[in-house]
Amino acid sequence: MFQAATIDTTSKVEFYRELAQQLEALLSGESDMIANAANTSALMYQMMPELNWAGFYLLKQENELVLGPFQGKPACVRIPVGKGVCGAAVERKASVVVEDVHAFPGHIACDAASRSELVVPVIHEGRVLGVIDLDSPMPSRFDSEDQAGIEKLAEIFIAASF
């Protein structure tokens, strides 16, 4: 049975290295994408400070994301590609860091408490399958080190699931 271990470090690089090791152990031997998305969401939500939402939106159709496994308050169910931070990440096929969601044109507010957001596309064999979405009630919660760390978690998720 997997047991998340507290990560005691002030270095974000080290934090994400250890979090990646824990995710690899958690997903080891499991290939079901939904189960892996659920456990990835739970681990991020449990281990990362200052989050109010952590989860997945899955690209079910060419032009629409649908809510997947997550931790946090109930969320928006469908997001058109190109709309909001999640839709922008799919359209760009690139991660998006937003320091202040109120300043992001077209931001979709699922939780009024959210102030900053990080969205990382989940890409397998060149095709976007969905996104990992992290929200925080803290302005400027996410930076390039968080982006790199979550991009690594996305790679681990893909490797385990496909």
N, C-alpha and C positions, 0 to 999 in steps of 0.2 A: 504494500500500500504506500502511495506517495504521501509525504508529509512536507509541506512548504517550510523552508528554513528561513528564519529572519536574516536579512542581509544588512549587516552593520558596517556601512562605509559612507564616507562623505563624497567619494568620487563617483560621478555618474557613470563613467566608463566602466569602473569596477562593478558598480551596481548592475548594469545591464549585462556584463559578462556573467555574473553569478545568476541573474534572472534567466538568461539564455540556457545556462546549464540546468537549472531547475525545470525549465520548459521541456528541454530535450528528455529529461528523466520522466516527466509527467506524461509526455506523448509517446514514449518508447513502446513499440509493439502495437500501437493503436493506429488504424488507418481511416477510421470513419471521420469524414470531414466535420460533421455536425458535432460529434462528441469532442473532437479536438478543438473546434471553435469555442465550445462551451467551457472546456477546461482552460484554454488560453485566456478567455475573458475573465474567468474566475481568478486565475493566478495573477493577472495584471491588476485587477481590482483589489485583490488582497494585499499585494506586495508594493504597489506604487502609491506613494503619498499624494495627497491633495487631488484625488480624482472623485468625480461624482457620477461618472459613467464610463464603462469600458466594454466594447463589444464589436460585433461584426454586422455589416450590411452586405448582403449577397446579391450579385448581379444575376437576377433570375431571367430577365429579358435584356435585350440589347440596350434598351433605353431607361431601365428602371432598377434601382436597388430596393431590396426588400429586407426588413429587419431580420437579423439572425440572432444567434445566442449572444447574451449580454448580461452585465451586472449593473444595477442602478435602477433609477426610476423608470416607469413605462416610457416608451419612446415613440417617435414618429415611425410609422410602419413602412411607408413607401417614399422614396426620394428619386426624382427624375435625374438622370445623368445630366451633368452640367449645372445642377441647382445645388445651392448650399456648399459647404466645405466637402462633404462626402462626394457629391456629384462632380465637383470640380476636380477632385483627386482622380476619379475614374476617367473623366474627360482628358486630363493631362497625362494620365498614366504615371503620376508622380506624387510624392508625399506633399502635404500642405500643412504648414504650421501657421496657426492664427493666434497672435498675441492678444487681440481684443475682438471677440466675435461680433461685437456691435459695430465694428468698423469694416467687417467683411461684407461686401455687396451681396445681397441675396441670402444671407445667413438664415438657416432654418432653426428656429428656437424650439427645441423639444423640451428643454428644461430651462426656465428663466434664470436659474442660478448659475448656469454655465457662463464663464467669462473668456476662456481660452480653449483651443481645440487643436488636436493633432490627428490627421487622417493619413493612413499609409495604405496604398493599394496592395491587394493580394494578387500577385501575378504568377501564373503557371504557364510555361511554354509560350510566353508572349501575350497571353490572353488574361485580361482582368477578370477575376472571379468575384471580387468584392473588395471591401475595405475593412481595416481595423480602425475604429473610431474611439478616441479618448477625449473626454471633456473634463474640464476642471473649473471649480468656482473661483480659482485664483487667476487674475490677469497675468499674462506672460509666463504661464506655468511651464510651457514647453519650449525647448530650444533645439539646436542641431544635434546635440548629444542624445536627447530623447528621441529625435527622429531616427538617428542611426541605430539606437538600441531597439526601437520598435520595428524598424526594417529588418533587423536580424531575427527578431521573434517571428515576423511574417515568413521569413525564409525557413525557419525551423518548422513552423506550422505547415507550409507547403511540402517540405521534405517528408514529414510524417504522414500527410494526408493523401499524397499522390505517388 
